[in-house]
Amino acid sequence: MELKKGEYCPLIKKDCIQLKCSWFTHVRGTDPNTGKDVDHYDCAMTWLPMLLVENSKEQRQTGAAVESFRNEMVKANNINIDMIKDKINNSTLTNHNHKIK
């Protein structure tokens, strides 16, 4: 059994008026579920599930990028801290045998 999309609009309680409606929107891009190209008009309410899936995907990618950046900053900060400790420990100013651990 093949399902077909209906044309009934619950907002105006009749068939869709397409381009006469402000919510009839053109979307161009890639469907995040199938990977296929998308380039057509449809009701904004119809686009919502696909756009929510795409938004979730982008948020996950952003979170991963932020975590990766954080990890790199922690590494860089640890290197800087170690260099500063070495400089203090090897400095001629520390004649009192005080070492930072």
C-alpha positions in Angstrom: 0.0 0.0 0.0 1.4 3.3 -1.0 0.7 6.4 1.1 -0.1 9.6 -0.7 0.2 13.1 0.8 -3.1 14.8 1.4 -3.8 18.3 0.2 -6.1 19.3 3.1 -4.9 22.3 5.2 -6.2 22.2 8.8 -5.5 26.0 9.1 -8.0 27.1 6.4 -10.1 23.8 6.6 -9.9 23.2 2.9 -7.4 22.2 0.2 -4.0 23.8 0.2 -3.9 27.1 -1.7 -0.1 26.7 -2.3 1.6 29.9 -3.4 -1.2 32.1 -2.1 -0.3 30.9 1.4 2.6 32.5 3.3 3.6 29.2 4.7 4.1 27.6 1.3 7.9 27.6 1.2 10.7 26.7 -1.2 13.5 24.6 0.3 16.7 23.7 -1.4 19.3 21.4 0.1 20.0 17.8 1.1 17.5 15.6 3.0 19.3 14.6 6.2 17.4 11.3 6.3 18.1 10.1 2.7 21.0 12.2 1.5 19.0 13.1 -1.7 18.8 16.6 -3.0 15.7 18.6 -2.1 14.5 21.5 -4.3 10.8 22.1 -4.2 7.9 24.0 -2.5 5.8 22.6 0.3 4.0 23.8 3.5 6.3 25.0 6.3 4.6 22.5 8.6 5.5 19.7 6.2 9.2 20.8 6.2 9.4 21.0 10.0 10.3 17.3 10.8 13.1 17.3 8.2 14.5 20.6 9.4 14.4 19.5 13.0 16.5 16.4 12.1 19.0 18.6 10.2 19.2 21.0 13.1 19.9 18.2 15.6 22.6 16.9 13.3 24.3 20.3 13.1 24.1 20.7 16.9 25.8 17.4 17.4 28.6 18.4 15.0 29.0 21.8 16.7 29.2 20.1 20.1 31.9 17.7 18.8 33.9 20.7 17.4 33.6 22.6 20.7 34.8 19.6 22.7 37.7 19.0 20.3 38.7 22.7 20.6 38.5 22.5 24.4 40.7 19.5 24.4 43.3 21.3 22.3 43.2 24.3 24.6 43.7 22.1 27.7 46.8 20.5 26.0 48.2 23.9 25.1 47.6 25.3 28.6 49.3 22.3 30.2 52.3 22.8 27.9 52.5 26.5 28.9 52.2 25.6 32.6 55.0 23.1 32.3 57.2 25.6 30.5 56.6 28.2 33.2 57.4 25.7 35.9 60.6 24.7 34.2 61.6 28.4 33.7 61.0 29.1 37.4 62.8 26.0 38.6 65.8 26.7 36.3 65.9 30.4 36.9 68.9 32.1 38.6 66.4 34.0 40.7 65.5 30.8 42.7 68.7 30.6 44.8 66.8 29.2 47.7 66.3 25.7 46.3 62.5 26.2 46.1 61.1 24.0 43.4 57.5 24.1 42.0 56.0 20.7 41.6 
